[in-house]
């Protein structure tokens, strides 16, 4: 009898250690809850989550926040899109998404997701104001590696420094590869923050699927796995990002107007398609009603390392950035830190002149050596340091502060108009 009990115990351990549901009590419990900005942040918010089991009546419940729980009597239900998704490990899960719409500007809301009598906790978020107003947001360069072990504290320190951030921005390489296991680490690191603070992302490089042929991953001449030209389905299923960009750049080329700032995300993955985005981008810049313009994409114009130089992207977009005086460009990719002076056509200009500040940063532990050929136009460079940035916009001033994982101020500057 003891032997049978022991065998059953060992089998249970093996099964639970390899099952995709090992960290959840119920298979219908909402997992990986995240809210994303929409193109109308004063009126709506996107939410995405998943369950291990199918939900027959998936639902979002939302109400204006109150000081007690009386909001539970006044919630309304939001329609949900649900679909089965097969992970890279061939597990079947169910992805759910919804747009919480018809919201009031500058209003605190509570919401929960779930269905079939199994619900998440109530989370809170605040909609944007419908006009220019002061706000802060967090910018994090590539998390990518050792997400649970080494990125968690960076995310949490950022939240501690600026818990009232309007949103978070990450310009690509969320994980080393788009696997379900690494996305589990990503959501572990973000924890409850992702359900309460909206995020926007730029997809590139490690956010793309591997190229396959006849069911096998294609290798390059050095034996490395080649990336496809398609944003990973895992990425697309986990987030609900704006779709006001160009056709063919699903949720990877878009913009959000947020309280006096036009935030533009560009997809620069495929060099052959860079020119396609120029008319779209120029229209956004030429018809921008906001005082400030911030653009984000993955690979920087001015690399922090000597062996990298993205001339293709720079040659296509730099003329537009200069013509319309883009204020700030936020990138990752180089796994180091580099912040330029205010530049115009790659040349340093005075603080009062029109120009653009370019930033490369990294939040994850993977680091490259800093030996930039562009040091002459950089106000600060650095390596072997995990960072997050807090960017504050208040009328005619933009204040930028970069912090280390320990909350120490690492770099700062101010732009004035």
C-alpha positions as CSV (number, residue, x, y, z in Angstrom):
1,X,0.0,0.0,0.0
2,X,2.8,2.4,0.9
3,X,4.5,1.6,-2.5
4,X,1.3,2.4,-4.4
5,X,0.9,5.7,-2.5
6,X,4.5,6.6,-3.2
7,X,4.1,5.8,-6.9
8,X,0.9,7.9,-7.1
9,X,2.7,10.8,-5.3
10,X,5.6,10.6,-7.8
11,X,3.3,10.6,-10.8
12,X,1.4,13.5,-9.4
13,X,4.6,15.5,-9.0
14,X,5.8,14.8,-12.5
15,X,2.4,15.7,-14.1
16,X,2.0,18.9,-12.1
17,X,5.6,20.0,-12.8
18,X,5.0,19.7,-16.6
19,X,1.5,20.9,-16.9
20,X,0.8,24.4,-18.1
21,X,-1.6,24.9,-15.3
22,X,0.8,24.1,-12.4
23,X,0.7,27.7,-11.0
24,X,-3.1,28.1,-11.0
25,X,-5.8,26.7,-8.7
26,X,-8.6,26.7,-11.3
27,X,-8.3,26.2,-15.0
28,X,-10.8,29.0,-15.6
29,X,-9.0,31.5,-13.5
30,X,-8.0,34.6,-15.5
31,X,-4.2,34.7,-16.2
32,X,-1.8,37.2,-17.7
33,X,-4.2,40.1,-17.4
34,X,-2.9,43.3,-19.1
35,X,-4.4,46.6,-20.2
36,X,-3.2,48.5,-23.2
37,X,-3.9,52.0,-24.4
38,X,-6.3,52.4,-27.3
39,X,-6.2,55.2,-29.9
40,X,-8.8,57.0,-27.8
41,X,-7.3,56.8,-24.2
42,X,-9.8,59.3,-22.8
43,X,-12.7,57.1,-23.8
44,X,-11.6,53.5,-23.8
45,X,-9.1,50.9,-22.6
46,X,-8.2,47.5,-24.0
47,X,-7.8,44.4,-21.8
48,X,-6.5,40.9,-22.7
49,X,-6.2,37.8,-20.6
50,X,-6.2,34.0,-21.0
51,X,-7.5,30.9,-19.4
52,X,-6.4,27.3,-19.5
53,X,-10.0,26.1,-20.0
54,X,-12.7,27.4,-22.3
55,X,-15.1,30.0,-20.9
56,X,-18.7,29.7,-22.1
57,X,-19.6,33.2,-21.0
58,X,-16.5,35.3,-20.9
59,X,-17.1,38.8,-19.7
60,X,-15.6,42.1,-18.5
61,X,-17.4,43.9,-15.8
62,X,-16.6,47.6,-15.3
63,X,-17.9,50.5,-13.1
64,X,-16.7,53.8,-11.8
65,X,-14.6,53.3,-8.7
66,X,-16.0,54.1,-5.3
67,X,-14.6,54.2,-1.8
68,X,-16.4,51.1,-0.8
69,X,-17.8,48.1,-2.8
70,X,-21.1,49.6,-3.8
71,X,-19.7,49.8,-7.4
72,X,-20.5,46.0,-7.6
73,X,-24.1,46.9,-7.9
74,X,-23.6,49.3,-10.7
75,X,-21.2,47.6,-13.1
76,X,-21.9,47.0,-16.8
77,X,-20.8,44.1,-19.0
78,X,-18.5,44.4,-22.0
79,X,-18.5,42.0,-24.9
80,X,-15.5,39.7,-25.2
81,X,-13.7,38.1,-28.1
82,X,-12.4,34.6,-27.2
83,X,-10.4,32.1,-29.2
84,X,-8.5,28.9,-28.8
85,X,-4.8,29.3,-29.0
86,X,-2.2,26.5,-29.3
87,X,1.1,27.4,-27.6
88,X,4.6,26.5,-28.9
89,X,4.5,23.5,-26.6
90,X,1.2,22.4,-28.2
91,X,-0.9,23.2,-25.1
92,X,-4.4,24.5,-25.9
93,X,-5.3,27.7,-24.0
94,X,-8.0,30.4,-24.6
95,X,-7.2,34.0,-25.2
96,X,-9.8,36.7,-24.4
97,X,-9.8,40.4,-25.3
98,X,-12.2,43.3,-25.0
99,X,-12.3,47.1,-25.5
100,X,-13.8,48.8,-22.4
101,X,-15.5,51.7,-24.2
102,X,-17.9,54.5,-23.6
103,X,-15.8,55.7,-20.7
104,X,-15.5,59.2,-19.2
105,X,-12.3,61.2,-19.4
106,X,-10.1,61.5,-16.3
107,X,-12.2,58.9,-14.4
108,X,-11.1,56.1,-12.1
109,X,-12.6,52.8,-13.1
110,X,-12.7,49.3,-11.6
111,X,-13.0,46.2,-13.7
112,X,-12.7,42.5,-13.5
113,X,-12.5,39.7,-16.1
114,X,-13.7,36.2,-16.1
115,X,-16.8,34.1,-16.6
116,X,-18.5,30.9,-15.6
117,X,-18.4,32.1,-12.0
118,X,-14.6,32.4,-11.9
119,X,-13.3,35.9,-11.8
120,X,-10.1,38.0,-11.4
121,X,-9.7,40.5,-8.7
122,X,-11.1,44.0,-9.2
123,X,-8.4,46.2,-10.8
124,X,-8.4,50.0,-11.2
125,X,-7.2,52.3,-14.0
126,X,-7.7,56.0,-14.8
127,X,-8.7,57.2,-18.3
128,X,-6.7,60.0,-19.9
129,X,-7.9,63.6,-19.9
130,X,-9.5,64.8,-23.1
131,X,-7.2,67.8,-23.3
132,X,-3.5,68.6,-22.7
133,X,-2.6,68.1,-19.1
134,X,0.5,67.0,-17.1
135,X,1.4,63.3,-16.9
136,X,4.2,60.9,-16.5
137,X,5.0,57.6,-18.3
138,X,7.7,54.9,-17.9
139,X,10.0,53.9,-20.7
140,X,11.9,50.6,-20.4
141,X,14.4,49.3,-22.9
142,X,14.6,45.5,-23.8
143,X,13.7,43.2,-20.8
144,X,14.3,40.1,-22.9
145,X,16.4,37.8,-20.7
146,X,16.0,36.3,-17.2
147,X,12.7,38.0,-16.9
148,X,11.5,36.5,-13.7
149,X,14.9,36.5,-12.0
150,X,16.3,39.8,-13.0
151,X,13.6,42.0,-14.5
152,X,11.0,41.7,-11.7
153,X,12.8,44.1,-9.4
154,X,13.3,46.7,-12.2
155,X,9.6,46.7,-13.0
156,X,8.7,46.9,-9.3
157,X,11.1,49.7,-8.6
158,X,9.7,51.6,-11.6
159,X,6.2,51.2,-10.1
160,X,7.5,52.3,-6.7
161,X,9.1,55.5,-8.1
162,X,6.1,56.4,-10.2
163,X,3.0,54.5,-9.2
164,X,0.8,57.0,-11.0
165,X,2.4,56.6,-14.4
166,X,-0.1,57.1,-17.2
167,X,1.3,54.1,-19.1
168,X,4.5,52.1,-19.7
169,X,6.3,51.9,-23.1
170,X,8.7,49.1,-24.1
171,X,10.2,49.3,-27.6
172,X,10.6,45.6,-28.4
173,X,12.4,42.5,-27.3
174,X,9.9,41.8,-24.5
175,X,11.3,38.2,-24.4
176,X,14.3,36.3,-25.8
177,X,11.9,34.4,-28.0
178,X,8.1,34.3,-28.3
179,X,7.6,31.1,-26.2
180,X,4.8,30.5,-23.8
181,X,7.3,29.8,-21.0
182,X,9.0,33.2,-21.4
183,X,5.8,35.0,-21.6
184,X,4.8,33.4,-18.3
185,X,8.0,35.0,-16.9
186,X,7.2,38.4,-18.5
187,X,3.8,38.4,-16.9
188,X,5.3,37.2,-13.6
189,X,7.7,40.1,-13.6
190,X,4.9,42.6,-14.3
191,X,2.5,41.0,-11.9
192,X,-0.5,43.2,-10.9
193,X,1.1,46.2,-12.5
194,X,0.1,45.1,-16.0
195,X,-3.6,44.9,-14.9
196,X,-3.6,48.4,-13.5
197,X,-1.1,50.5,-15.6
198,X,-1.7,50.4,-19.3
199,X,1.2,49.5,-21.7
200,X,2.2,50.0,-25.3
201,X,4.9,48.2,-27.1
202,X,6.9,48.2,-30.3
203,X,7.5,44.8,-31.9
204,X,10.8,43.8,-33.4
205,X,13.5,41.2,-33.6
206,X,12.9,38.7,-30.7
207,X,9.1,39.5,-30.8
208,X,9.0,37.8,-34.2
209,X,8.4,34.1,-35.0
210,X,11.1,31.9,-36.4
211,X,11.0,31.1,-40.1
212,X,9.9,27.6,-40.8
213,X,9.8,25.4,-43.9
214,X,8.2,21.9,-44.0
215,X,7.6,22.1,-40.3
216,X,11.3,22.8,-39.5
217,X,13.0,26.0,-38.4
218,X,15.2,27.5,-41.1
219,X,18.8,28.1,-40.2
220,X,21.2,30.7,-41.6
221,X,24.7,30.1,-42.9
222,X,26.0,30.2,-39.3
223,X,23.5,27.7,-38.0
224,X,21.3,30.3,-36.3
225,X,17.6,30.2,-36.4
226,X,16.2,32.8,-38.9
227,X,13.4,35.1,-38.0
228,X,10.3,35.5,-40.2
229,X,8.7,38.8,-41.3
230,X,5.7,38.1,-39.1
231,X,5.1,39.4,-35.6
232,X,4.7,36.4,-33.3
233,X,1.2,35.1,-32.9
234,X,2.0,34.7,-29.2
235,X,2.8,38.4,-29.0
236,X,-0.4,39.4,-30.9
237,X,-2.6,37.1,-28.8
238,X,-1.3,38.5,-25.5
239,X,-1.9,42.2,-26.3
240,X,-4.6,44.4,-27.8
241,X,-2.8,47.4,-29.2
242,X,-4.1,50.2,-31.4
243,X,-4.8,49.4,-35.0
244,X,-4.8,52.9,-36.5
245,X,-1.5,52.2,-38.4
246,X,-0.9,51.0,-41.9
247,X,-2.5,47.8,-43.3
248,X,0.1,45.0,-43.0
249,X,1.6,46.3,-39.8
250,X,-1.0,44.8,-37.4
251,X,-0.6,46.3,-33.9
252,X,3.0,47.2,-34.6
253,X,2.6,50.6,-36.3
254,X,0.2,53.0,-34.6
255,X,-0.1,56.2,-32.7
256,X,-1.8,57.5,-29.5
257,X,-2.6,61.1,-28.6
258,X,-2.2,61.4,-24.9
259,X,-2.8,64.8,-23.1
260,X,-0.8,67.0,-25.4
261,X,1.7,64.3,-26.7
262,X,1.5,62.4,-29.9
263,X,3.1,59.0,-29.3
264,X,4.0,57.2,-32.5
265,X,5.2,53.6,-32.7
266,X,7.0,52.5,-35.9
267,X,7.7,49.0,-37.2
268,X,11.2,49.0,-38.6
269,X,11.7,45.2,-38.8
270,X,11.7,44.9,-42.6
271,X,14.0,47.3,-44.3
272,X,12.1,46.7,-47.6
273,X,8.9,48.1,-46.0
274,X,10.4,51.3,-44.4
275,X,9.4,53.5,-47.3
276,X,5.8,52.3,-47.1
277,X,5.5,54.1,-43.7
278,X,6.8,57.4,-44.8
279,X,3.6,58.9,-46.2
280,X,1.7,57.7,-43.1
281,X,4.3,59.1,-40.7
282,X,4.6,62.4,-42.5
283,X,0.8,62.9,-42.4
284,X,0.9,62.2,-38.6
285,X,3.7,64.7,-38.1
286,X,2.3,67.4,-40.4
287,X,-1.2,67.3,-38.9
288,X,-0.1,66.9,-35.3
289,X,-2.3,69.1,-33.0
290,X,-0.1,68.3,-30.0
291,X,2.7,70.3,-28.6
292,X,5.0,67.3,-28.1
293,X,6.0,64.4,-30.4
294,X,7.6,61.2,-29.2
295,X,8.5,58.3,-31.5
296,X,9.5,54.8,-30.5
297,X,10.9,51.8,-32.4
298,X,13.4,49.1,-31.7
299,X,16.8,49.7,-33.4
300,X,18.4,53.1,-32.8
301,X,19.6,55.6,-35.4
302,X,22.8,56.1,-33.4
303,X,24.0,52.9,-31.9
304,X,25.7,52.5,-28.5
305,X,28.1,49.9,-29.9
306,X,30.8,50.2,-32.6
307,X,29.6,47.1,-34.6
308,X,26.0,48.4,-35.1
309,X,24.8,51.2,-37.3
310,X,21.3,51.2,-38.7
311,X,21.8,53.4,-41.7
312,X,18.7,52.1,-43.5
313,X,16.3,53.3,-40.9
314,X,18.1,56.5,-40.3
315,X,18.3,57.4,-44.0
316,X,14.5,56.8,-44.4
317,X,13.2,58.6,-41.3
318,X,15.8,61.2,-40.2
319,X,14.7,63.8,-42.8
320,X,11.1,63.6,-41.4
321,X,12.3,63.8,-37.8
322,X,14.3,66.9,-38.7
323,X,11.6,68.5,-40.8
324,X,8.9,68.2,-38.2
325,X,11.2,68.6,-35.1
326,X,10.4,65.4,-33.3
327,X,11.2,66.0,-29.7
328,X,12.3,62.6,-28.4
329,X,13.0,59.2,-29.9
330,X,13.0,56.1,-27.6
331,X,14.7,52.9,-28.6
332,X,16.3,49.7,-27.3
333,X,18.2,46.8,-29.0
334,X,21.8,47.7,-28.1
335,X,21.7,46.5,-24.4
336,X,23.5,49.6,-23.2
337,X,22.7,53.2,-22.5
338,X,23.2,56.2,-24.8
339,X,21.5,59.6,-24.6
340,X,22.3,62.1,-27.3
341,X,22.5,65.8,-27.2
342,X,19.7,67.6,-29.1
343,X,20.5,66.8,-32.7
344,X,19.6,68.0,-36.2
345,X,20.8,66.0,-39.1
346,X,23.1,64.1,-36.8
347,X,24.8,67.3,-35.5
348,X,24.6,68.7,-32.0
349,X,22.6,72.0,-31.8
350,X,22.0,74.4,-29.0
351,X,19.3,73.7,-26.3
352,X,17.2,76.5,-27.7
353,X,17.3,75.3,-31.3
354,X,14.9,72.8,-32.9
355,X,16.2,69.3,-32.7
356,X,15.7,65.7,-31.4
357,X,17.1,63.8,-28.4
358,X,17.7,60.1,-29.1
359,X,17.8,57.5,-26.3
360,X,18.9,53.9,-26.2
361,X,18.2,52.1,-22.9
362,X,17.9,48.6,-21.4
363,X,16.0,47.2,-18.5
364,X,17.1,43.5,-18.7
365,X,20.3,41.9,-17.5
366,X,21.9,41.1,-20.9
367,X,24.5,43.7,-21.7
368,X,26.8,44.6,-24.6
369,X,30.0,46.5,-24.4
370,X,29.8,50.3,-24.9
371,X,32.1,51.5,-27.6
372,X,30.0,53.8,-29.7
373,X,31.1,55.5,-32.9
374,X,28.7,58.2,-31.9
375,X,30.2,59.2,-28.6
376,X,30.8,62.7,-29.9
377,X,27.1,63.4,-30.1
378,X,26.2,61.6,-26.8
379,X,25.6,63.5,-23.6
380,X,25.8,60.2,-21.6
381,X,26.7,56.6,-22.3
382,X,27.0,53.6,-20.0
383,X,26.8,49.9,-19.7
384,X,26.3,47.0,-17.2
385,X,23.4,48.8,-15.6
386,X,19.6,48.0,-15.7
387,X,17.5,51.1,-16.1
388,X,14.0,52.5,-16.3
389,X,13.1,56.0,-17.4
390,X,10.4,58.4,-16.1
391,X,9.3,61.0,-18.6
392,X,7.1,63.9,-17.3
393,X,5.3,66.3,-19.6
394,X,3.9,69.5,-18.1
395,X,2.9,72.2,-20.6
396,X,6.0,73.7,-22.1
397,X,8.4,71.4,-20.3
398,X,9.5,67.8,-20.7
399,X,11.5,66.3,-17.9
400,X,13.4,63.0,-18.4
401,X,14.9,61.0,-15.6
402,X,16.7,57.7,-15.9
403,X,17.0,55.5,-12.8
404,X,18.9,52.3,-12.0
405,X,17.3,49.1,-10.7
406,X,18.1,50.4,-7.1
407,X,16.2,53.6,-7.7
408,X,19.3,55.8,-8.1
409,X,19.1,58.7,-10.5
410,X,21.4,57.9,-13.4
411,X,20.8,60.6,-16.0
412,X,18.4,63.5,-16.5
413,X,17.6,66.4,-18.8
414,X,14.9,68.9,-19.6
415,X,13.4,70.1,-22.9
416,X,11.5,73.4,-23.0
417,X,9.3,74.9,-25.7
